[in-house]
Amino acid sequence: MKTLTLIGLLALTANAADLRIGIVGTDTSHVTAFAKMLNDPASPDHVAGARIVAAFKGGSPDLDESRNRIERFTKELQDKWQVKIVDSIDDLCKQVDAVLLTSVDGRVHLAQARAVIQAHKPLFIDKPLASTLEDAREIGRLAKAAGVPWFSASSLRFGGVAALRTADLEGAATWGPGPLEPHHHLDLAWYAIHPVELLFTLMGTGCEEVTRISTSGEDVVVGRWKGGGIGTVRALRPYGEYGAVVFRKNAKGQSAESTMKVHDGYAPLVREIVQFFQTGKPPVSNEETLEIFAFLDAAQRSKESGGKPMTLR
């Protein structure tokens, strides 16, 4: 038998200590991107401390983005990243330490999260957290009752935009792509969740009222925060660039600072996920995540009322 080199022995020791991560939902490109960062030590974006070892396919036959991509992503997970495909979420949870719920369809997240929470596995839920405010709140309630840590966030939250947030912030505007998906009741949750998360990264919690103006090419959503702060989101269709501008008040008036660099890829998010699985401490509070969905819910009601302001419920 060949003698292990010191490097080989260290590699085996490191792998033995890695957290075993499972995937629920293989119908998004995020799963292969995450697998490369976690399972390939040679990747320039490699994140140490965890490996994806198993996955449950899931899938939504009535959703093109799921039906047309799931087999391709599943095959790559199996063939390239040696991820075991299992038949149920229960089977998955028996083989892993933590779970990435990555199903592209927010409608299935509550049922899938319920199974993971019952197994008491820490949980990251990829965007959108859910397709309704009620489902989002039920996920939070179930996890709290079971003592299971969880978080959900857009990868953009951990890009360059956070550097714009300062104590003297009076308002902010963000923008980004906002294509809609007819199966999701909160239509902005499908993709405009990204620029909405950018806004909350800058403004924090405390939004009280939302007004939405909607056209075929874009939505403009204006939020009024406690204390008088104003935040706006522009969701562009069919697609658009990301960006943000903040407004600060000083003795001479208002000053503005903007950035177009708000996305540094997925590695910053994956590092946060691994740290969360190791510590149980979410980098984004559950309260903020649920307020984001209350914001989306108010925006939906404003749209349906022809643009009337709606308070968060």
N, C-alpha and C positions, 0 to 999 in steps of 0.2 A: 504494500500500500504506500503510495507516495506521501512524503512528509509535507504537511501544510506549511507554506511560507508564513512569515509573520503577518504580511499584508492579508493573505487569505484567511488567517485565523481572526484577524481584526474584523474583516468583512463579515465573517460568519457570526461573530459576537454582536456586531452592530445590527445585522439582520434579525438576530434572535430577539433583540431588544425593541425592534420596530413595532409600532402599533399596527395591528391588522385592521385595515379599513375595508368595508363592504360598500357596494354601490347598489342603489335601488333606482332603476330606470336608466337604460343604456341608449336612449333615443336622442341624445344631444352630443354635440362635438366636445362639450366640456369633459365628458368622461375620458376620452382619449388624450385630451390636453392634460388633465389631472394625472392620468396614468403615466405619461411621459415624465412629468415633473417628480412624481413620487417613486416610480419603479425603475428609473434609468439614472444611476449615479453619474453617468457621463454627460447628462443633459446640462447645458449651461444654466438652466433654471431649476436644477435639482433641489428639492426640499427634503432634507433628511428627517428621520424620526418615524416614518410611517410608510406603509406599502398598501396598495390595493390588491387584495388577494381573492375576492369573490364578488360576484354581481348577480342581481336578479333583473332580468330583461324588462319586465313591465311592458309598457307600450300602450298607445291609444289608437285603435284602428280608424277612428273618425277624424283624426288629425293628421294632415299631410306631413307636417314637420316631424311627426313621430313615425308614422307608417312607412314613409319613404326612406328613412335613414337608420332605423334601429338595427337591421341586420348587418349593415356595413360597420357600424361602430362596435357591435357585439363581436364580430369576427376579429376586428383589430385588437380588442381587449384580450380575446382568447389567444390568438396566434402570435401577436407581437409582445404582449405584456403578461402572458401566462396567468390570466385571471380566470378563475373557475366560475362557470355559469351554473347557478343553482335554480331550483324549481319554485322556490317560495321565499318570502321575506323571513318566515320563521326559520327555514334552513339557513338562510344567510346569517341571521343574528347569532346562531349557534357557533359560527365559524369566525366571527370578527369581534373586535373591541369597540368599534365605532362605525357610524354609517353616514355616507353621503347620499342624501335623497336628491337625485338629479333628474327625475322625470321632467320632460319638457312641458308637460301638461299640468298646470296648477290645479285642475279639477280633481286629480287623483291624489293630491298631496295629503289631505286629511286622512283618508283611509290607509295610505301607506305609512304615514307618520304614526298613526295609532298602533300599528303592528310593531314598529320599532320601539315606541315608548313602552309598550307592554313588555318588551324584552329588556328594558332598562339600558338601552345603548345610547350614549351621547350622539347628537344628531345635528348635522348641517343640512339645511334645506335650501337648495338652489332656487334662483328666481324663477317664477314668482312664488312667494311663500304659499299662496292659495289663489283661488279665482274669486273668492268673496271675502268680505270682512268677517262674516260669521264663521267661515271655515278657519280663517287665520286666528281668530280669538279662541276657537275650540282647540286648535293645536296648542296654543299657549296654555289653556286651562288644563288639558290632559298632561302636558309635560310638567307643569307646576305641581299638580296633584301627585304625580309619580316621582317627583324629585329628579327628573331627567333634564340635564342641561341641553340647550339648543340655541342655534342662532341662524339667521338668514341674512344675506347681504349681497348686493351687487359688487362685482370685482372693482368697479370704478371708485367705490368708496375709499379704497386703499391706494389709489393712484396719487397724482400730484395735487389734487384739488384740496386736500385737507390742510395744506400749508396756507391757504387763503383765509382760514378761519381764525379770527382774533376777537378779543374781548370787546372791541369797539364796533363790531359789525352791526349795521343797521338794516341791511337788506341784501338780497342776492338774486341773481337770475341764472338759470341753467338751461341748457338745451341739448337735444340729442334726438336720435331716431325714435319714432313712435308708431310703427305699423300696428294695426289692430288685428285681433283674432276673434271671430264671431262667437266661439264657444265660451269665451271668458266674460263673465258678467261685468267685472271691473276691467273694461277694455284697456285702460292705460297700464294695468298690471302686466300685460303680456310682454311689452317691450319698453314702454316709457317709464317703467319702474327704474330704469338706469338713471335718466336725468332727474327723476323724483328723488332717488337716493342721494344724488349729488347735492340737491337742494337741502335735504335734511342733514347731510354731512356738514354743511355750512351753517345752517340755521338752528339745528338742534330741535328738540321737542318744544311744544307750546303753541302749535297752530290751532286757531280757533274757528276760522271761517275760510271757505274756499269758493271761488267763482271760476267757471270754465267757459271759454268761448271755443266752439268746435266748428271746423270746416273740413272739407274733403282732404285738404292738403296739410293741415296742421291743427293742433290744439294749443291754446294758451291758457294756463291754469295759474290763478293768482291766489296765494294764501296770505291771510292776515294773522300774524303771530301776537301772542300776549305781549303787551308792552308797546305795540305799534309797529313792529318789524313787518316788512313786506317781502315775500319771496315769490318768484315766478318761475314757471317751467314752460318751455316751448317744445312740444313734441312734433317732430317733422316727419312727413310722409312723402314718398314711400321710404325714404331714408334720409340721413343727414349726419353731419359731424357732431362731436361732443364739445362742449365748452361751458365756461362759467365766468361770471363777473360778480364781484362783491362791492358793496357800498359801505363806506365808513364815515361816520360823522365826527367832525372836530369843530374847534372854535370858529374856523373860517368857512365852514360849510361841509360839503360832502366830497369825498375823494373816491375814486373807483380803481379797482385792480382786477385784471382778467387773466385767464389762462386757457389755452387750447389743449394743454397736455394734461389730460385727466385720466388717461388709461395707460398703465404700465404693464399690460398683459395680466395673466392669471397668477403669476408667481407670488405677488404680495398677498393675494387672497388665500392661496394654498398654504402659505406660511402661517397666516392667522388661523386657518382651520386646524392645522397640526398642533399649534400651540393651544388652541381651545380644547382639542381632544386630550391633550396632556394635562391641562390644568382644570378643565371644567368651567372656565371663566370666559363668557362670550365677549368678543371685542366690540359688539354692538348690543346695547341693552335690548331685552325683549320688549320693554315698554316703548322704545323708539320704533322698533320694527312694527309693532302693532299700531302705533300712531300713523305710520306711513300708510298702512292699509285703511285707517279711518280717513286719512286725507284723500286716498283714491276713491273711497266710498262717497265722500262728500262731492268730489269732482264728478263722479258718475251721476249723482242726483242733480247736480247743477246742470249738467248737459241735458238730462232728461226733462228738466224744467225750462229749457230754453235759455239758460245762462243766469239763473237767479243765484244769489249767494246762498250757500248752505253751511250750517254749522256742523262741526264734527260730532258724531254720535258715539 
